[in-house]
């Protein structure tokens, strides 16, 4: 199957969200990312593009650091939570925030956009499921078959769906320039690394912190500080509006960076997705707990210019 057809189909699949967030709905976008993980920023840009494409009215935008708990919302307003890969106990700050949202708005529809689910502690998973089961109009979308099976097993009291990552709404993305370099090795350096597959020290690699400059990181830190101070002052400044323009700058910078290369080898899921959105051949290296492989097997395995490395054996069979 042609890769362009695969990407177009994934974008079209996202219209499945309209069954729970109908066109012209009023929503609160509850946890947009205000930090420098460009993958999450791409999810945010795709989410906002989806809202715009379908006439969904975003009445308020909040992040976990400034959400005004204690305010009531009109019962017809839908609370929409950001998708991504932090549903579980690896990133407890964001999971705890979602659980507080579920507790705070028992009479509003809550929609959690496509997430990968991963818990190291099943006891914690069961506690989350018990809390979610108390909400009668909660819709949890997963973005791979393994997460979907977990959701069906533990979150059967809620409405469960399977959809691709929201960044696919951005397709197609035009390359910023003709490629001038060969293969990009875009390898994660955080707690999700898979050392068995990422131990080739002879190959120079980079991660999101290499895409963003020191000045970019200072800009992000400024927004984060301003965000906290603004909440203390009563959220007088439209932080989300300011952040939109700065995050546009950051994501466009990432597009320019990836555009320089003819192809990519990456252990970042959004290194894979961004490469695919740009029409670049790419090799996906699995992360520590199978997230990348699960996504590939669910959505992108039919693209002829995408390959997967999920075992040391497959690594040996793929060219560097």
C-alpha positions in Angstrom: 0.0 0.0 0.0 1.3 3.5 -0.9 2.6 5.4 2.2 0.6 8.5 1.2 -2.6 6.4 1.2 -1.7 5.0 4.7 -1.2 8.6 6.1 -4.4 9.9 4.5 -6.4 6.9 5.9 -5.1 7.5 9.4 -6.1 11.2 9.2 -9.6 10.1 8.0 -9.9 7.6 10.8 -9.6 10.4 13.4 -13.1 11.5 12.3 -14.3 8.7 14.6 -13.9 11.2 17.4 -16.9 13.1 16.1 -19.2 10.5 17.6 -18.3 11.8 21.0 -17.2 15.4 20.2 -19.7 16.4 17.6 -19.1 19.3 15.2 -20.0 22.7 16.8 -19.5 21.3 20.3 -18.3 23.5 23.2 -15.3 22.0 24.9 -12.6 22.7 27.5 -9.2 21.5 26.3 -7.9 20.4 29.7 -4.2 19.5 29.6 -2.3 20.9 26.7 1.5 20.5 27.0 3.5 23.4 28.1 7.0 21.9 27.8 9.7 21.0 25.3 8.8 17.5 24.2 8.1 18.3 20.5 6.3 15.0 20.1 3.6 16.1 22.5 3.5 19.5 20.9 2.8 17.8 17.5 -0.1 16.0 19.2 -1.4 19.4 20.5 -1.1 20.9 17.0 -2.9 18.0 15.5 -5.6 18.2 18.1 -6.1 22.0 17.5 -6.2 21.3 13.8 -8.9 18.7 14.3 -11.0 21.2 16.4 -10.7 23.8 13.7 -11.5 21.4 10.9 -14.8 20.4 12.5 -16.0 23.6 14.0 -15.4 22.5 17.6 -15.4 25.5 19.8 -12.7 25.6 22.4 -14.0 27.8 25.2 -11.0 27.4 27.5 -7.5 25.9 27.3 -5.7 24.8 30.5 -2.6 22.9 31.3 -2.0 20.8 34.5 -0.1 23.6 36.2 -2.8 26.3 35.9 -6.2 24.4 35.7 -8.7 26.2 38.0 -10.2 23.4 40.0 -13.2 24.6 41.8 -14.9 26.2 38.8 -18.0 24.7 37.5 -18.6 24.0 33.8 -21.9 24.0 31.9 -23.2 20.4 31.7 -23.2 20.6 27.9 -19.5 21.4 27.8 -17.2 18.5 27.0 -13.9 18.1 28.8 -11.2 17.0 26.4 -7.9 15.6 27.7 -4.7 15.5 25.6 -3.6 12.3 24.0 -0.1 10.8 24.0 1.9 8.3 25.9 1.6 9.2 29.6 -1.4 7.3 30.7 -0.1 5.1 33.5 2.3 5.2 36.3 5.5 6.1 34.4 4.4 9.8 34.4 2.3 10.1 37.6 1.9 13.9 37.5 -0.1 13.8 34.3 -2.1 10.7 35.3 -3.0 12.2 38.6 -4.2 15.4 36.9 -6.5 13.3 34.6 -7.9 11.6 37.7 -8.6 14.9 39.3 -10.4 16.0 36.2 -12.6 12.9 36.4 -13.4 13.5 40.0 -14.1 17.2 39.5 -16.5 16.9 36.6 -18.9 14.0 37.3 -21.7 15.6 35.2 -19.7 16.5 32.1 -18.7 14.2 29.3 -15.0 13.6 29.5 -13.0 12.5 26.4 -9.4 11.3 26.7 -7.8 11.5 23.3 -5.7 8.5 22.0 -3.3 7.3 24.6 -0.8 4.5 25.0 -1.5 2.8 28.4 1.3 1.4 30.5 1.3 0.5 34.2 4.2 -1.2 36.0 1.9 -1.7 39.0 -1.4 -3.4 38.4 -2.7 -2.3 41.8 -2.4 1.3 40.6 -4.1 0.4 37.4 -7.0 -1.1 39.2 -7.3 2.1 41.4 -7.5 4.2 38.3 -10.1 1.9 36.7 -12.2 2.0 39.9 -12.2 5.8 39.9 -13.0 6.0 36.2 -15.9 3.5 36.6 -17.7 6.0 38.8 -18.0 8.4 35.9 -21.0 7.6 33.6 -19.9 9.5 30.5 -16.2 9.0 30.2 -14.7 8.1 26.8 -11.1 6.6 26.7 -9.4 6.3 23.3 -6.3 4.2 23.0 -3.8 4.4 20.1 -2.7 0.8 19.8 -4.2 -2.7 20.1 -2.3 -3.6 23.3 -3.5 -0.5 25.1 -7.0 -1.2 23.7 -7.1 -4.7 25.1 -5.9 -3.3 28.5 -8.7 -0.7 28.4 -11.3 -3.3 27.5 -10.2 -5.5 30.4 -9.9 -2.8 33.1 -12.0 0.1 31.9 -15.1 -1.9 30.7 -17.4 0.5 32.7 -16.3 3.3 30.4 -16.6 3.9 26.6 -13.5 2.5 24.9 -12.2 3.4 21.4 -9.2 2.8 19.2 -7.8 5.7 17.1 -4.4 6.8 15.7 -2.3 9.5 17.3 -3.7 13.0 16.9 -0.6 14.2 15.1 -1.9 12.5 12.0 -4.4 15.3 11.6 -1.5 17.4 10.4 -1.0 15.3 7.2 0.4 16.3 4.8 3.3 18.4 6.1 5.4 20.0 3.4 9.2 19.6 3.8 10.9 22.9 4.6 13.6 22.2 2.0 15.2 19.5 -0.1 17.2 17.0 2.0 20.9 17.7 2.1 21.9 14.9 4.5 21.5 11.1 4.6 20.0 9.2 7.5 19.0 10.9 10.8 19.6 8.9 13.9 17.0 10.3 16.3 17.3 8.3 19.6 15.6 9.0 22.9 17.8 9.5 26.0 15.2 9.4 28.8 13.7 6.6 30.9 12.1 4.9 27.9 15.3 3.9 26.2 15.7 0.3 25.1 19.5 -0.3 25.7 19.5 -3.6 23.9 18.5 -1.8 20.7 20.1 1.6 21.3 23.7 0.7 22.2 25.4 1.6 18.9 27.7 4.3 20.3 29.6 4.5 17.0 26.7 6.3 15.4 26.1 9.9 16.2 22.5 10.5 17.3 20.3 13.3 18.7 17.1 13.8 20.5 14.6 16.6 21.0 17.0 18.6 23.2 19.4 18.7 20.2 16.6 20.1 18.0 15.8 23.0 20.4 18.5 25.5 21.2 19.5 26.8 24.7 17.6 29.9 23.8 14.5 27.8 22.9 14.8 26.1 26.3 15.0 29.4 28.1 11.9 30.5 26.3 10.1 27.4 27.4 11.2 27.9 31.0 10.0 31.5 30.8 6.5 30.4 29.8 6.4 27.8 32.5 7.4 30.4 35.2 4.9 32.9 33.8 2.2 30.3 33.8 2.7 29.6 37.5 2.8 33.2 38.4 -0.2 33.9 36.3 -2.3 31.3 38.1 -1.3 32.9 41.5 -2.6 36.2 40.0 -5.9 34.6 38.9 -5.0 33.6 35.4 -5.3 37.1 34.0 -3.0 36.6 31.0 -4.0 34.4 28.0 -1.1 32.0 28.4 -2.5 29.5 26.0 -2.7 32.1 23.2 0.9 33.2 23.8 2.1 29.6 23.9 0.3 28.8 20.7 2.6 31.1 18.8 5.8 30.0 20.6 5.0 26.3 20.2 4.2 27.0 16.5 7.8 28.2 16.2 9.1 25.1 18.0 7.3 22.6 15.9 8.2 24.4 12.7 11.8 24.2 13.8 11.4 20.4 14.2 10.0 20.2 10.7 12.9 22.1 9.3 15.3 19.8 11.2 13.8 16.6 9.9 13.5 18.1 6.4 17.3 18.1 6.1 17.5 14.3 6.0 16.6 11.8 3.4 15.5 9.2 6.0 15.4 8.5 9.7 16.1 5.8 12.3 14.3 6.7 15.5 13.3 5.3 18.9 11.0 8.3 19.3 7.4 7.5 18.3 6.9 11.1 17.0 10.3 10.8 15.2 8.6 8.0 13.3 5.2 9.9 12.9 6.8 13.2 11.9 9.0 11.4 9.3 6.0 9.6 8.0 4.0 12.9 7.8 6.9 14.4 5.8 6.9 11.3 3.5 10.4 10.2 4.6 11.4 6.5 4.8 12.1 5.6 8.4 13.0 2.8 10.7 11.3 2.5 14.1 13.3 1.2 17.0 11.1 0.0 19.9 11.2 1.7 23.3 11.5 0.1 26.7 8.0 -1.3 27.0 6.8 -1.9 23.5 5.0 1.4 22.7 6.6 2.0 19.4 6.2 -1.6 18.2 2.6 -1.6 19.3 1.9 1.5 17.3 3.6 0.3 14.2 1.7 -3.1 14.3 -1.6 -1.2 14.8 -1.3 1.6 12.2 1.8 2.0 10.1 3.0 -1.5 9.3 1.4 -1.3 5.8 3.5 1.7 4.8 6.2 0.3 2.5 8.9 2.8 3.6 8.6 2.1 7.3 10.5 -0.7 9.1 10.6 -1.9 12.7 13.4 -3.0 15.0 11.9 -4.7 18.1 14.5 -7.4 18.8 18.2 -7.7 18.5 17.7 -10.1 15.7 15.7 -7.7 13.6 18.4 -5.1 14.2 21.0 -7.2 12.5 18.7 -7.6 9.4 18.3 -3.9 8.8 20.8 -1.6 7.2 22.2 1.3 9.2 
